[in-house]
């Protein structure tokens, strides 16, 4: 017979929740330290973001710079940053997805 009338051990649930929160915080810290790249124009513009999506670096090949056509350069920059952010979101799903789902299944937690 399970003590407490079949109810899960509350202390055990709290310990599991705390461990998952610690794992989630560790994964978020790791993401913040991980750089992810994106590029556009066949590599003429390269953007680097961290795993949290913060823009860290932008490299523009001189061949992409045409004073008569700054719109194309702007489009390439936007596309490179978007590509880097998409890669960062994929990395977030890989790192945080299982942890967030685990926390979401715990009653009383705000996930």
N, C-alpha and C positions, 0 to 999 in steps of 0.2 A: 504494500500500500504506500502511496506517495504522501509524504507529510504535507499538511495544509490542504487536504482535500483535493489533491491533483493539481493545485496551482503551481506554476513554475517558481523556482526559488528566486525571490526578488533580488537578493544579494548577487546571485550568479548573473542575472540579467543586467544588473547595474555594472558589474565588472566587464561583461561582454560589451556593453554600450561604451564604457570608458575606453576599452581597448580599441574598438572600432573608431572612436573619435580621435584617439592618438594616432592610429594608422592613417586616418584621413588627413590630419594636420601634417603628418610627415610627408604624405604624398603631395600635398599642396606646396609644401616647402621645396620639395624636389622639383615640382613643376616650375616654380619661380626661378630655379637655378638652371633649368634646361632650355637651351636655345633651339628654336625651330626656324627653318628657312622657307621662303617662298620666292618665286621669281616670275618675271613676265618679259615678254619680248625676246624670247629665246635666251634669257639670261642677261639682257641689257640692264635690267633693274632687278636687284636682289634686296629683299627685306628679311630682317631677322627679328623675331619676336621671342619672348620667353614663353614657357608653357602656359602662363596665365594670360597671354595675348598682349603683353606690353611691348611696344616697339622698342627694340634695342639698337638696331643699326639699319642703315639704308645705303646701298652701294649703287651708283649710277655710272654705267659705262659712258665715257665721253661720246661714243658714237650715237647715243640716245639723245644727246643734247643738240637741238636745232632751234636757234633763237626765233626762227620764223614759225615754229610749230611747237609751242610749249604745251598745247592741249594734249598732244600724243604722249609727251613725257609725263604729264599729270596722270593720264589714263594708265600708263605703265606702272607708275608708282602705286596708284590705288590698287591695281590688279595684283601687284607683288605683295602688298600688305594684306590684301584679302586672302591670297594663297597661303601666306604664312599663318594668318589667323585660322584658316580652315585646318591647316596641319596642327596648330596648337590645340584646336578643339578636339581633333581626333586623338591627340595625345592625352588630353584631359579625360576623354571617355575611357581610354585604355587604363589610365592610372586611377581615376576617381570613380568610374562607373560602378565597379563591383563593391567598392567601399560605401558609396552613397546608397546603393540599393540595399546593402546590409543594414545600414542605419535606418533606412526608411521602413524596414520591416519591424523595427523595435517599437513597441507601443510607448506613447508618451514623448517621443522624440520629434523635434520640429523639422523633419525631412520628408 
